[in-house]
Amino acid sequence: MKLLNGSELAGYIKARHARQVRTLKGSKIFPKLAIVQANDDPVIDTYVRLKMRYGDDIGVKVDHHKAAQVDLPQLLDMLSNDDSVHGVIVQLPLEDTSKTEEVVNLITPEKDVDALGARSDFIAATPQAIMWLLSGYNIDIAGKKILLVGRGKLVGEPMEKLLRQSGYEPAVIDKPTSKLAEYVNQSDLIITATGQPGLIKPEMLTAGAVVVDAGVATDKGRLIGDLDPAVYDREDLTLTPVKGGVGPLTVCALFENLLQAAAHAED
């Protein structure tokens, strides 16, 4: 079994980001990210902490704003018009998920560093992270049968868009289907992000398959993905690890966008 260790790659990117921040500060540009949270949830809290820690490590100021969902329009308008803020993200999911599209589109495109709005100037963080991960381990996806399991706002939907823009034609499973095993078995690269623990079983996967697990759920306070633990007993697969796969690179991709935004703010 080969593991796609995102944490290892993230270390190199973080070092580069720290150098970029020093260069920006030398030009009197002080990058700042605003994280907006409107939902008390342990998973959300974990991701906010990771981003704040990363910002601290590379010298970027990260402001954490908590607000009721009803107050988000006013807060996002203020942050979008604050020249000292270079990037704004809303940490999803919202309590009222039906308002997600409306809320993320309130962020001005040049500060939408999560790239969840329809007019963002950037590549969505998690899809970018997945592409970095595959490239970093020399996984050539040209000519491969690609399957996306889940079409959520954070991963599946923007991943499909990025792949199609790059000339690939992934198959997509959005809703539960009895044909999941058949689709998975016929695919060379599976990117799954449903938040359904244990969804992908070892017997579903063909020999030599590459599986990127970007699903997130909680079990007794632990973060877990879409892969059944027994998948890791297969020696003929290439997999993201239980921890340290896509997540660390997603944070890197977010700050990559932020530093681009900061550099362009003075143009």
N, C-alpha and C positions, 0 to 999 in steps of 0.2 A: 504493500500500500504506500502511495506517495501522498504526503500532506502538503497542502498549499498554505504555508505559514505567513499570514498577513502581518503578524506582529514583527517578523523579521524584516520584511520589506518596509514597514512603517518606520522603523528606526532610521533607515537611510533617508527617507523623505522628511522626517522630523528634523534631522540635522541640516538638510538643505533649507527647510523653512526657517530655522533659527538664523541661518546666514542671511536669508532674504530679509528677515525682519530687521536685522542689524543694518543692512544697507538702506532700507526704507527710513529707519529712524535717523540715519546719517543725513538723509535728505529732508528731515523734519516732517516725515509722514509717520504717524503713530497708529498702526492698524487697530481697529476696535470691532469686536463682534457683539451683537446684542441677541441674547437668547430669550425668547418669550415663552412662558409656560402657563397654560390655563387649565391644567388637569393634574391633580395630585395622584401620582401612580409610581410605584417603586421602579418599574422599568424606565419610565421617563426620567426619574431622579438619577438613575444610574447613568443614562446617556448624557444628561446635563453635566454631571460630575466629570465624566470622561473628557468632554469638550473643554470644560473650564481648566482641567488639569493640563490638557495639551496646550491651550493658550498660554498658561503660566510657564510651561516648559520652554516655549519658543519666544516668549516675551511679548505676547499679544494680550491686550486687555479684553476681558470677556465680562460683560455685564449681564446679570441674570434678573429678568423681570418676571414676577408672578402677577397674574391679573385674572379676573373673572372673564369668561369668554365674551360676555356682553360688552366688556370694555376694550376688547382687542382692536376694533377699528380706530379708536382715538389713540391708543398706544402705538399702533403700527404706523399711523400717519405721523405722529411725533418723531418716531425713530427714523422713518424714511426721509424726513426733512432735517434731521440732525446731521450737520456736516462732519461732526467728529465720529460718527458711526459709519463704518464701511460695509458692514454686512448685518443682515437681520434674518433670523430664522424663527419659525414657530415650531416648538417641539411637539410633534404629533404622537399619538392621536389626541384630538380634541374630545371633550365630553360629548358634544353634539357633532358627530362625524359628518352629518349631512351638510354642515357649513364649511367643511374643509376647503373646498375649491374656492369658495367666496373669500375666506380668510387669507389663504396664501397669496391670492391675487391682489391683496391690499398692499403687499410689499412692493416698493418700486423696483423695476427689473434690474437696475444696476446694483442693487443691494440684496437681491434674492439669491444668496449664495448657496442655498439648498436646492435651488432650481426647481421648486415645486409649482411655481406660478406659470401661467401659460406664456408669459412674455419674458421670462428670465434670460439674462445675458450669459448664463453659465450652463455647464453640464451637470446633471443631477449627481449628488455625491455618491450614493451607493452604486449605481451603475458604473460610474467612473472607477470606483474602487474595485469592482469586479473585473473590469477590463485591465486595470493595473495588475491585479492578482494573476490573471491568466497570462498576461504578457511577461510578468516578472518570473514566471516559472516556464516560460517558453511553450505555453499551450497554444498551438496553432489551431484556430477554429475554422479556418477556411475549408469549405467543403464538408464540414461536420453537420450532423443533424442536431439542431439545438432545440431544446424544450424549455419553456418558461412555465413554472407551476405557480400560479397566483398572479393577479394583475392589480396589485394594490398601488396606492398613490406613491408610496415611498420607494418601492423596488420594481415590481413587475411592470407597471405602466411605463415609467421612464426607461427601464431596461429594454423593453420592446422597441421604444422609439429610438434609442441610441443604436441598437443593433440594426434596425432597418435603415437608419441614416448611414450606417457603415457598410451597407450592402448585403447584410445577412437576412435570412428569412426564417425566423424562429417559429416553431409551433407554440401555441399558447393554450394552457388550460386555466380557465378563470374560475369555474365553479366545480364542485365535487362531481366526479364522473366514475362510473363503473369501469371505464376504459383507461383509468390512470396507469395501471400496471402495463398495459399494452403500449401506451405512449412512451412511458419511461424506458421500457425494454428496447424500443426502436430508436432511442436517442443516444448520441455520443456525448453530448454535453447537456446536463440538467442544471438549471438555476432555479432553486425553489425558495419561495418566500411567502408561505401561507400562515405561519404561526400555529400550525397544527402539529403538535409533537408526535414523532413516530410515523409520520405520513408515508415517507419513502422507506420501503422495506428492502432488505438485501436481495431477496429473490426477484425483485423487479428489475434489477440493474444488469445490463449486459457486461461481459468482461471488457475491461479497458475503459469503461465509462469515466467521465469527469463529472463530479457533482459539487456544485457550489451551494452551500446551505446559508441563505440569508434570512431564514425564518427566525422569528423571535417570539417566545412565550415564556411564562414563568411556571415553575414547579417548586413549591415550598421555598420561595425566595430565590431560586436558582434560575438563570437564563438558559433556556434550551431551544434547540432548533427543530427543523422538520425531519431530520434523519433519525430513523430507528437506531438505537445504540448498536444493534447487531450488525449494521452496515460496516462498522469499523473492524469487524472480524474478517472482512473480505480483503485478501491480499492483492487482488487484481484491479483495484480501483484507485482513482486519484480524487482526494476528498479535501474539503476544508475541515480543519480540526473543530472540536466541540467549542473551544474558545480560541480566539486569536486568528480567525480566518478573515472574513470580510469586514468585521467591525472596526478594527484599528485603521484599516485603509479608508473606510468611510469618513472617519474623523479627519484623516490626512486630506482627503479630497475636498471636504468642506473648507479647510483652512487654505488649501490651494486656491479655491475660488475667492476666499476672503482677501488673500494677498494680491491676487489679480485686481480685485475691486479697489483695494487701497492704492495700488500703483497707478490705476487709471483715474482715480479721483482727482488728481492734480492736472490731468491732461486738459 
